[in-house]
Amino acid sequence: MASPDDQDHAFPDSPEDSLISTRGLEAFSRKVTTTATHLMGPLADPMASPHYQNAMSQVHKQLQRPSLQRSMFSMARTTPTDLVRSKLSTKEIQSRALSYVPEELLNNIPEDENTYSLFQGFQASFPEFDEAGAKKHRRRVSRGRKLLEEGPTTPDTPHSLQKLRKEKAGMMHDLEMLGVRKNMASSEIREIDNKIANLAGMRRILMDRLAALEQEEAVLEHDIVDVEGRLEEAQDLFDEADSIAMHTPTKTDEEGAADKDDESGFMSQSIYEKLPPGSASSTPRSRKPRSIRKKSMPILHEHFQAGTMIREMRAHQDHVTALDFDAPFGTLVTAALDDSLKVWDLNAGRCIGVLDGHTASVRVLQVEDNILATGSADATIRLWDLSKAHYDPHGSRFGKDEEEDDGMAFENPDDLPVEPPAGSLADCPIFTLSAHVDEITALHFHDDVLVSGSADKTLRHWDLEKGRCIQTLDVMWAAAQASTMASADGAWRQTARPTDASADFVGALQVFESALACGTADGMVRLWDLRSGQVHRSLVGHTGPVTCLQFDDVHLVTGSLDRSVRIWDLRTGSIYDAYAYDSPITSMMFDSRRIVCAAGEDVVKVYDKVEGRQWDCGAGIASAEEGKTAAIVERVRIRDGYMVEGRGDGFVGVWTC
């Protein structure tokens, strides 16, 4: 039995009641001013189809609201013809009566390049069913199996001919549907490509925005450091004036002292007793300035793909002998065989200035925050405070009035790099350490402790607070002491390879509090205790001079001219891992994830400790693709995936790693 709703939605059986009839066409062909009553009246008795009457009465009730009246008169475009012709439910009629699609949307429908319609796409994606209502299987069976299942058939019968035609029609339909699906997949791929291109454009915009924010952050931090320095100077001047005022005698005190001198007689009181108490017992101020740590760390390089070159600079005219930087996009210091020592702003890629003082080329250097330590072939060690540099990241205002133009720092209007002013780093020198009698080949400092190694075969322990040497360690004496003991692990030994005349006696060292690790030309790595001045462990394994080393809480990594990199376990003193390259290792450093090495090639060798894979990074990759040859990488440093490498032609490259 049919429900009332089904009866309401049923189509009229009589041709006279049908909308598509002569009377219906005459009614729909009337002029536009015809009302809904005129359209609905001649068709049928309103009592015969109460569905529309109920729907329109509810619409009329809804339209009595002022808000709906305003929206109806301003937005409704549904004509009575649409209401009459639609065989819809009450809710659908109400929705159509109150809904409105602007003409702009209808006129600006984007053209689709698809060769199939929406219905064809739906038909192709909708699962097909057989006559019994079950899904058809897409898998085709073999011809032999079909022949076995069908049994013997005669191809000349009408039934077989009709069956073949039906099968061909089905196959053609399937082929057409496959073409539609193929076009749909191709359209989706193009749509995804467009989305990827749009996302890549948005990513470039965000990367530029992040770079601008980090530049503003660097400028603001530079201003904060400048204000803090001026505040500290003002505080020192205030404390000094207060101390002088406290120890300056008043007029009454001077008269009392004069009477006392008259009574005591000539030279009856020591002259030292007349000095102000602060002058005799004043403690000397620290010679090492305070370390200024960065308040924010850049993160822009983390969003670059590994192996991307950020910047390339022509730093020197000769081989780069040493380089180091404090933080990503921070301050870089480079030295070369042209006897120059330059300071760079990595954020802008500009040279801040040249440090003068050494009389020979700098062999080794270290940058820690704003403190720079350099060791030279002139057998001296110099300390510098880079925060005293007259460098304005806002523009070239050094030595000029503020009213003058604020162009980029140390650059001309043509955007060509120029040499910075000669006095931009004049206030950076702190003091000089002179005790070695031969060139400095290795140094490292931590807090107020600095240890240096020299070609004079000694290690010297320095106190940076007082600026003097407090201990000298003789490597040969320590090796001799080890040879006299039962174990000869620490004795000096000749390496299996012939001694390289260019190899440094002290190739590398690192200090942390009282612990010192030192690698020497005999391939040994000795661990010293600075409190006793003795070697408490020797690591044997390299067959060539040790050129670089670094350690953390657990592991110590060393590189040697024997072409190998060895990772030691400091808890047991055994080798944890090792790998080798085709050329000697001249420089090495690691961060939390990667070990980077300069191994006599035009690329930097990178070892990913997490993934356990080796890969190359550097200018040699692009040069090989262009058929050119890049210079050999001499020195490499890395911090938080931000790598800087110096080459034999004086160029310095900055990469993400």
Salt bridges, closest charged atoms under 4 A:
GLU128 OE2 - HIS173 NE2 3.49
GLU131 OE2 - LYS166 NZ 3.49
GLU149 OE2 - ARG145 NE 3.15
GLU150 OE2 - LYS163 NZ 3.92
GLU167 OE2 - LYS146 NZ 2.94
ASP174 OD2 - ARG140 NH2 2.77
GLU191 OE2 - LYS195 NZ 3.76
ASP223 OD1 - HIS222 ND1 3.80
ASP223 OD2 - HIS394 NE2 3.19
ASP226 OD2 - ARG230 NE 3.84
GLU228 OE2 - LYS295 NZ 3.46
GLU232 OE1 - ARG290 NE 2.80
ASP236 OD2 - ARG285 NH2 3.73
GLU312 OE2 - ARG647 NH1 2.60
ASP318 OD1 - HIS319 ND1 3.04
ASP324 OD1 - ARG637 NE 3.34
ASP324 OD1 - ARG639 NH2 3.55
ASP338 OD2 - HIS316 ND1 3.57
ASP369 OD2 - ARG293 NH1 3.42
ASP378 OD2 - HIS358 ND1 3.31
ASP392 OD2 - ARG397 NE 3.88
ASP406 OD2 - ARG397 NH2 3.65
ASP427 OD2 - HIS390 NE2 2.74
GLU439 OE1 - ARG363 NH1 2.93
ASP447 OD2 - HIS446 NE2 3.36
ASP448 OD1 - LYS288 NZ 3.97
ASP456 OD2 - HIS436 ND1 3.13
ASP504 OD2 - ARG363 NH2 2.85
ASP522 OD2 - ARG526 NH2 3.07
ASP529 OD1 - ARG531 NE 3.11
ASP562 OD2 - HIS542 ND1 3.12
ASP569 OD1 - ARG571 NE 3.04
ASP591 OD2 - ARG594 NH1 3.11
GLU601 OE1 - LYS605 NZ 3.18
ASP608 OD2 - ARG593 NE 3.04
GLU611 OE2 - ARG593 NH2 3.10
GLU611 OE1 - ARG613 NE 2.51
ASP616 OD1 - LYS605 NZ 3.26
GLU626 OE1 - LYS628 NZ 3.84
GLU645 OE2 - ARG647 NH2 2.88
